[in-house]
Amino acid sequence: ALVLVEKGRTLHVQGTTRMDFPAWHTDIQAAAGGKGNSLRDQQLSRNDIPIIVDSCIAFITQYGLRHEGIYRKNGAKSRIKLLIEEFRKDARNVKLRIGENFIEDVTDVLKRFFR
């Protein structure tokens, strides 16, 4: 059985064969990923904000507000590309951490999202 819970609603789904769950898992992951750049393709937070925006702003607010020119300085293209790909693949599982992510990379990801 598969149980999905979202915004106070619960859906129970019962499969008929052993192969049902892996197929559902694959389909749900594909549907949950933000494959495109448009707003409708994004994974959203509980407040209906794209997770990429929510995560980047939270990171910048926590670690970047004391950095001068944080939106003027460019990040590394390779790290930015990788971070954007991670958000598109599964935004909910991207964890921005100060030791692993650079302020400039995160601000560039946010700027590119809004372009």
GIFEN-V631538 format. One record per residue. RES is the residue in one small letter. PSI is psi in whole degrees, 0 to 359 (none if undefined). NEAR is the number of other C-alpha atoms within 8 Angstrom. D_FIRST is the distance of its C-alpha to the first C-alpha in Angstrom with 2 decimals. Layout:
RES|PSI|NEAR|D_FIRST ; RES|PSI|NEAR|D_FIRST
This chain:
a|151|7|0.00 ; l|130|9|3.76 ; v|123|8|6.63 ; l|131|7|10.06 ; v|127|8|13.24 ; e|129|6|16.66 ; k|46|4|20.01 ; g|359|5|18.98 ; r|144|6|16.39 ; t|135|8|12.70 ; l|124|8|10.27 ; h|127|8|6.94 ; v|129|7|5.59 ; q|125|6|4.46 ; g|163|9|6.17 ; t|339|5|9.29 ; t|167|5|10.47 ; r|335|6|10.22 ; m|353|6|11.76 ; d|313|9|9.34 ; f|312|10|7.89 ; p|324|7|11.59 ; a|318|8|12.79 ; w|315|8|10.75 ; h|313|8|11.86 ; t|315|8|15.35 ; d|319|8|15.57 ; i|318|8|14.53 ; q|318|8|17.03 ; a|318|7|19.62 ; a|331|7|19.35 ; a|338|8|19.55 ; g|146|13|22.65 ; g|84|14|26.05 ; k|335|8|27.57 ; g|184|7|30.68 ; n|346|8|33.39 ; s|158|6|33.08 ; l|322|6|31.73 ; r|344|4|28.95 ; d|0|10|27.62 ; q|148|14|27.33 ; q|136|12|24.52 ; l|151|9|25.57 ; s|180|9|25.86 ; r|338|5|25.15 ; n|15|5|28.72 ; d|35|6|28.15 ; i|136|9|30.36 ; p|132|11|29.60 ; i|325|12|28.34 ; i|320|9|31.08 ; v|312|10|33.67 ; d|313|10|32.28 ; s|315|9|32.05 ; c|316|13|35.46 ; i|320|9|37.22 ; a|316|8|35.86 ; f|313|12|37.05 ; i|319|12|40.39 ; t|319|8|40.94 ; q|320|7|40.36 ; y|344|9|42.25 ; g|353|10|44.36 ; l|339|9|46.38 ; r|357|5|49.31 ; h|130|6|49.53 ; e|135|5|52.31 ; g|36|6|51.55 ; i|332|11|47.83 ; y|353|8|47.31 ; r|329|5|50.45 ; k|139|7|49.73 ; n|145|8|47.70 ; g|181|13|44.95 ; a|127|8|44.56 ; k|319|6|43.37 ; s|319|6|41.30 ; r|323|9|39.43 ; i|314|13|38.97 ; k|315|8|37.57 ; l|317|8|35.11 ; l|319|9|34.01 ; i|317|9|33.58 ; e|320|8|31.48 ; e|317|10|29.22 ; f|320|12|28.81 ; r|324|12|28.09 ; k|311|9|25.49 ; d|85|12|23.50 ; a|327|13|25.64 ; r|336|7|23.34 ; n|6|5|23.82 ; v|123|8|27.59 ; k|112|4|29.49 ; l|128|9|33.19 ; r|140|7|35.41 ; i|326|8|39.20 ; g|340|5|39.83 ; e|334|6|37.73 ; n|145|9|38.33 ; f|143|9|41.72 ; i|313|12|42.59 ; e|324|12|44.24 ; d|316|13|41.22 ; v|319|14|38.94 ; t|324|13|41.59 ; d|321|12|41.94 ; v|315|12|38.21 ; l|316|12|38.43 ; k|318|8|41.61 ; r|325|7|40.16 ; f|318|8|37.15 ; f|352|5|39.62 ; r|none|4|41.85
